[in-house]
Amino acid sequence: MQSILNTLLMRHTAFVLIAVMSLISFVPKAEASLVPTSMTMASELRAQNLADVQKVLEHKAVKARLSALGYTDEEISGKLSAVSDSELHSLASQLNALDAGGDGIGFVVGLLVIVLLVVVILKLSDKTVTIR
């Protein structure tokens, strides 16, 4: 057994193995993975929010008010592109929540409260209203 280990072939094999193992240890480890969907969803969400805000900015009343305040279209688009993702999402959410003419529920509730107060005051003062 000792004679096999001392042969020239074994020595060369050992040197080659040492060289190969040394070279393999210097190769950097490379990893590849898929892009998480949260990153792609973030870019799609920003594009959707930007489209929503642009749609609102195209209304005549909004354009007239912004131009009355002294803003040009270039200034508006420049400021809009500098807005962070969270601020843009917040603005788009608030714009989507707005109703153009209001929902009218506040007016109806206010009217009912006033009528109820008038009826209670008339009942407490023993007054009656007759309509002829």
C-alpha positions in Angstrom: 0.0 0.0 0.0 2.9 2.3 0.8 4.4 1.7 -2.6 1.3 2.8 -4.4 1.1 6.1 -2.5 4.7 7.0 -3.3 4.4 6.5 -7.1 4.9 9.4 -9.5 1.3 9.0 -10.8 -0.2 9.5 -7.3 1.9 12.5 -6.7 0.9 14.2 -9.9 -2.8 13.3 -9.2 -2.5 14.8 -5.8 -1.0 18.0 -7.2 -3.7 18.3 -9.9 -6.4 17.8 -7.3 -4.9 20.4 -5.0 -4.7 22.9 -8.0 -8.2 22.2 -9.1 -9.7 22.5 -5.6 -7.8 25.8 -5.1 -9.1 27.2 -8.3 -12.7 26.2 -7.6 -12.5 27.9 -4.2 -11.7 31.3 -5.9 -14.7 31.2 -8.3 -17.4 33.6 -7.0 -20.8 32.2 -6.2 -23.4 33.5 -8.6 -27.1 33.4 -7.7 -30.1 34.1 -9.9 -33.7 34.4 -8.9 -37.0 35.7 -10.2 -38.0 39.3 -9.7 -40.6 39.5 -6.8 -44.1 40.4 -7.9 -44.1 43.3 -5.4 -41.5 45.1 -7.5 -43.5 44.7 -10.7 -46.7 45.5 -8.9 -45.2 48.7 -7.6 -44.4 50.0 -11.0 -47.8 49.1 -12.3 -49.5 50.8 -9.3 -47.5 54.0 -9.9 -48.5 54.0 -13.6 -52.1 53.5 -12.7 -52.0 56.2 -10.0 -50.3 58.6 -12.4 -52.9 57.9 -15.1 -55.7 58.7 -12.5 -54.1 62.0 -11.5 -53.5 62.9 -15.2 -57.1 62.2 -16.0 -58.3 64.6 -13.2 -55.8 67.3 -14.3 -57.2 67.2 -17.8 -60.6 68.5 -16.7 -61.4 72.1 -17.9 -62.2 73.4 -14.4 -59.0 72.0 -12.9 -56.9 73.4 -15.8 -58.5 76.8 -15.5 -57.9 76.9 -11.7 -54.3 75.8 -12.0 -53.6 78.4 -14.8 -55.3 81.0 -12.6 -52.8 80.1 -9.9 -49.9 80.6 -12.4 -49.0 77.0 -13.1 -48.1 75.9 -16.7 -48.6 72.4 -18.0 -44.8 71.8 -18.0 -44.5 72.8 -14.3 -47.4 70.6 -13.3 -45.9 67.5 -15.1 -42.5 68.3 -13.7 -43.8 68.4 -10.1 -45.9 65.4 -10.7 -43.0 63.3 -11.9 -41.0 64.3 -8.8 -43.7 63.1 -6.4 -42.9 59.9 -4.4 -44.9 56.7 -4.9 -46.7 56.9 -1.5 -47.7 60.6 -2.1 -48.9 59.8 -5.6 -51.0 56.9 -4.3 -52.4 59.0 -1.5 -53.4 61.7 -4.0 -54.9 59.3 -6.5 -56.9 57.6 -3.7 -58.3 61.0 -2.5 -59.2 62.0 -6.1 -61.0 58.7 -6.6 -62.9 59.1 -3.4 -64.3 62.5 -4.5 -67.8 62.8 -5.8 -68.3 65.3 -8.6 -71.5 66.8 -7.2 -71.6 65.3 -3.8 -73.8 62.5 -2.8 -76.6 64.6 -1.3 -76.9 62.5 1.9 -75.6 65.3 4.1 -78.2 67.7 2.7 -81.1 65.2 3.3 -79.9 64.4 6.9 -79.5 68.1 7.7 -83.0 68.8 6.4 -84.5 66.0 8.4 -82.8 67.3 11.6 -84.2 70.8 11.0 -87.7 69.4 10.5 -87.5 67.2 13.6 -86.3 70.2 15.7 -89.2 72.4 14.5 -91.7 69.6 15.3 -90.2 69.1 18.8 -90.2 72.8 19.5 -93.8 73.1 18.4 -94.9 70.1 20.5 -93.1 71.5 23.6 -94.8 74.9 23.2 -98.3 73.4 22.5 -98.5 75.1 19.2 -100.1 73.7 16.1 -99.6 74.6 12.5 -102.6 74.2 10.2 -102.3 74.4 6.5 -105.4 75.6 4.6 
